[in-house]
C-alpha cells in the first residue's frame, strides 16, 4: 500500500492530543493559592488587622511565601519535565504517497498507514494490512504476557507493542478515541501518588486541622474572658492557632521532591512521577538486565565455527540477518560482516526472533529451512551443546545455526541439524564496575537477570566483580508454582540466565513478597511487565518506547553511572524531609499543649503572633531552607510516622512546659504583659533552638555555623532597640530573664534525655 496522499492527510482528523507531563499553569496557581491553610491564615490575618497591630500580621506573609515558592519550584520542574518529555518521545513511522516518513505522534491522521517493527509502540488503534511474522504484546491491555500473532485484517489497539516481525496497519481511531491517550496520561503524568512519607504527613495535618476548631474555640473564649482589651484577646488567640498549623511542612515536602526532579533532570534523567524520588531511597534490591544495562546496545560478530563443511554457512547467516526490516543487535552484527545476500535466498516463510522463543528462522525453498537461536534451546545435551557451553563460559554470546525439516510458529523446530556455532562479543559499559561497587557499598543487592546463556552472563558478572557472580542459575530449572521457594533462591543467588519475560515478572513479585523494595532496569520489550510491577521501573533512553512508557524513571542518555545519583538523590530527599518534619511537628505540638493549658487555666497566651513569627523564622523557617536541601547518604528506615511522633510529642510537651512556667514565673504585680511575654519568648527560643541543634546533628562546620547564626540573630533582636520595639520585646529584669533561661536549660536537658530514650535520631 502507498498510504495517504498529502491532500488526504490535510483533510483527515489528527491525533493531536495535548500531552501534559505536568499540571497546567492555572492548575499550579490554584493548587498553591487556594488551599485550606491559606484560607485559615488569611482569615486570622484579617482578624488581627481589624483588632490588633499590623506588626502581628507578619505571619500572614507565609501565604505569599508558600504560594510563590511552590509556584516557582513547580514551574521549574514543569519546564524541565516538559522539555525532557519532548526529547523522550519517539517518532512514528508512516508510509505516505509510497514513501516512508517519520512523524510526531500528534501528526498521525485517521487512515494513515503506520509501519511497525520490534519494540515500537502502537499509539493509535487500527487494522493490520501487512504482516511479516508480526507479533504484538498486548499485556498492558489484557494482562497476558504471550505475544499475539497478527495477520492482515486483525485489529490492533494502542497501548500494545510490537515484539517480533514487522508489518503495517491503517489507523482507524485517533486522538481521544484511542486507548493510547489514557495510557500515555497514566505513564507520563506529573503527580504525587501514594507514599509512606506523604501519607504520614497528610495524617498529621488532618488531625491538626480537626484540633484547630475545638482548641481554637477554647483559646478564644479564655482570652476574651481574661482580657478587657478585645484586641489583645484576639491576637493572643490567633498566636496559638497560627502556631498549631504546620504550614510549611507540605510546602517543604513538595519543594524537596520538585528540586530532586530538577536535579535529576539536569543529569538527563526523566522522573515521570514525583514519588519515584521516595522509591529511589527505599530500594534495597536492584535487578539489572545485562543487555543494554551492563553492556552497551551493540555487539560484534566474533567467530563463525562450522560444524559441517558441506553447508553454505555464511550465505545462510547473511540471508537470515537480512530478513527483518528492523534488525536487532544480533542481526546488525551479522550484517556488518555479511552486507550482501546471495541470489536465490528468497524466504517463503519466516518466524521472527522473540525473547520468549529464543530463535528465528526462515524457509528458503530449495536452499532449505534454516534457524538461528540459543544452542541450549535448539539442542539437547551433546558434544555441540558442550562446546557452546565452553564458549559461553568465556563471556561470549553463542548462537547455533541449524538446518531443519520444518518451521513451527511456537515450538522448537523438529530434528534440527547443527551447521555452525556463531559467537558474539558484547561491549561492557565503561562505568559499570564503579557503579556496581557503589551499590555494594550502599547495601543495595544487585541481581543480574538476563535471557542469555547463564554461563555467558556469569562470565560478565564475574569480570565486573559482582559478589556471587561465579554461580549462575538457568531460569528454566526454577520452580514455576512455588513463589516461596523462588524467593529463597533469588535471595541466595545473584546471576540468572535464560529468564523469560513472564519469569522476570515473577522474580519481582517473589522479591517483593520477601519484603524487598525492588528496582528493575531494562531497555527491551521483554522487560515491560517486570518494569511495570517493580517498585521502581528504570528504563534506558535508547530502549524501546514500551519500556519508557511504563517506567517511572528514564535514563535519557543511557548512562548506567546515573543510577548512583538516582539513589543518592532519593536518600537525600527522604532523609531531609523526615529531618525537617521533626521541627514542624514539635511546633504544632507545643502550640496545641499551650493552647489547651491557657484555655483551661484562663490565663493570657504567653506570646503574640509577632513573637511566634520571630522564633519560627529562626528555629524553623531559615534553617529548613538549608537542612531540607543538603546532601546526605543516610539510608531510609521504615516507621516514619511513629519515629517522628516519638520525638515531636515529648519535645513539644517539654517546650510548652518551659514556656508556660517562664510566663507564670515572670508574672507579678509590677510586670506588664509585654515583659512577661518576653520571658516566655526567651524560653521558647532557647528550647526550640535546642531542638534545632538535635535535628541538625551531626554538627559539621556549616551546620554549626547555621545553628550558631540563629542564636546570634535572636541576640541581635534582643539588643537592637528598633528590632526590639518592632517585635515587642522588653528584656531587662535580670532575675526574670535568668529564671527563663534556667527553665529553658532544664527543659533542653529533659528533651535530650527523651530523644536518647526514644532513639529516634541518628547522631
Secondary structure, DSSP 8 states (H G I E B T S, - for coil): ---B-HHHHHHS-B------SS--HHHHHHHHHS-HHHHHHHHHHHHHHHHS-GGGGGGGHHHHHHHHHHHHHHHHHHHHHHHHHHHH---EEEEETTEEEEE-GGG-BTT-EEEE-TT-B--SEEEEEEEEEEEEE-HHHH---S-EE--TT-EE-TT-EEEEEEEEEEEEE-GGGSHHHHHHHHHH-------HHHHHHHHHHHHHHHHHHHHHHHHHHHHHHH-S-HHHHHHHHHHHHHHH--HHHHHHHHHHHHHHHHHHHHTTEEESSTTHHHHHHH--EEEE-STTTTEEEEEEEEEEEES-SSS-HHHHHHHHHTS-SS--HHHHHHHHH-----TT---SEEE---TTT-EEEEE-GGG-EEEEE-HHHHS-SSHHHHHHHHHHHTT-EEEEEEEES---SSS--TT-EEEEEEEEEEEE-TTHHHHHHHHHHTT-EEEEE-SS-HHHHHHHHHHTT-TTTT-EEEGGGS-SS-HHHHHHHHHH--EEES--HHHHHHHHHHHHHTT--EEEEE-SGGGHHHHHHSSEEEEETTS-HHHHHH-SEEETT--TTHHHHHHHHHHHHHHHHHHHHHHHHHHHHHHHHHHHHHHHHT---SS-HHHHHHHHIIIIIHHHHHHTTS-------S-HHHHHHHHHHHHHHHHHHHHHHHHHHH-STT--HHHHHHHHHHHHHHHHHHHHHHHH-S--HHHHHHHHHHHHHHHHHHHSHHHHHHTT-----HHHHHHHHHHHHHHHHHHHHHHHHHT-S--
